[in-house]
Amino acid sequence: MNLIFKFILSFIFLNLNEPKPIRVSHASIHHFNCITMNSLDFLLLLFRIIELYLFLGLVFLIYFYTKGLSRLDKATEGTSTAFKLLIAPGTLLLWPLLLLKIIKTSKHEPSPKEKTSN
């Protein structure tokens, strides 16, 4: 399994500046050692960014369930836990868009003084 993973990564992250020789093992399987430390650092950085994005999504999910969901749609007040679990994956992935939508709707909401004057 490790050999297959290494083979796939070698095609994705080919280092074109420094060509590496292809080694043949005793089982006649070609090993591609084209993965440099820079490409592995990039992968680690990419995974850290994804980890941070999902963590912020989880923090937003808590806020969204307590206050944000009712701000976006008044009909969702008092919804079941099953509904909230159903929308959790989409909320985790699309939290920046939902945050912008909440900010836009809060700007367009009339103030309490405007509500009573109408």
N, C-alpha and C positions, 0 to 999 in steps of 0.2 A: 504494500500500500504506500509506503514511504517513497519507493522508487517511482511509482506512478505520479504521486504528488510533486516530486522533484522534477520529473519530466515535463509536466504541465507548466509548472512555474518557470522552467527554463525557456519555454517558448514564449511565455508572456513577458518575462523580464530579461530579454536578451541584451547583453552588454555589447553593443556593436563596436565600441572603441577598442576593446581588448578581446579578440577572438580566443576562445578557450578550446583546447584540443578535446576531441571526443575519445573517451577511454572505453575500452572494451574489457568487461569483467570476465572472470573465468566461466560464467554462464552465457557468454556472448550477448550480454544485454548492454546497450549503449547508455552510458551515464553522461548527462549534460550538466556540467558544473559551471553554468553561466550565471548563476545567481550570485550577485555581489552583496556585500554588506549594505550598500546603499539601497538596493532594491528591498532587502529585508527590513531596513529601517523605514522605508516608505510604507511597507505593508503594516508594520507596527504602528506607525503614525496614522495610517488610514483606519486601522481598527480602534485606535484611541479616539479618533474623531467620531466614529460611529458609536462607540461606547458613550461618549459625552452627549451626543445627539439623543440617544435613547434615554439616558439618565435625565436630561432636561425634559424630554417627553414625559417621563414618569412623574417628575415634579409638576409639570403642567397638567397631567392627568388628574392629580389630586385637586388642584385648583379648579379644573374644568368640571369635575363632578360636584364640587361644593358650591361654586358660584357661577362659573362660565356657561354651563349648559342652559341654565334658566335665562341667562341674558340673551343667548342666541335664539332660543325658542321657548316661549312661555308655556307651550303645551307639554314640555318635558318635565315640568315641575312634578315631583312625586312619582317619577317613573321607577320601575322595578330594578332590582340589582341585575337581573338577567339582561335587561336592555343596556345597562351601563357596561356590562361585560361584553356584550355584543359589539359595542362601538369602541371598545378599548384599543384594539389593534390599529384601527384607522386613526384614532386620536394620537397614539404614540408616534405614528409615522407622519401625520399631517399637522402636528402641533403648531408649526410656525404660521401656517395659513389660518388655523382656527384662532390663534392669538391675534393676528391682524384683524380678523373678522370681529372679534370681541372688542378690540380697540376702536374700530370704525363704528360699531353699533353703540358703544358707550358715548362716542362723540356726538352722535345724531340723536341720542335719547334726550327728550326735553327734561329740563330741570324740574324739581318739585314745584317751584313757583309757577312755571309755565303750565304744568298739568292742572293746577288749581284754578288758574285764570281762565282756562278754556272751558 
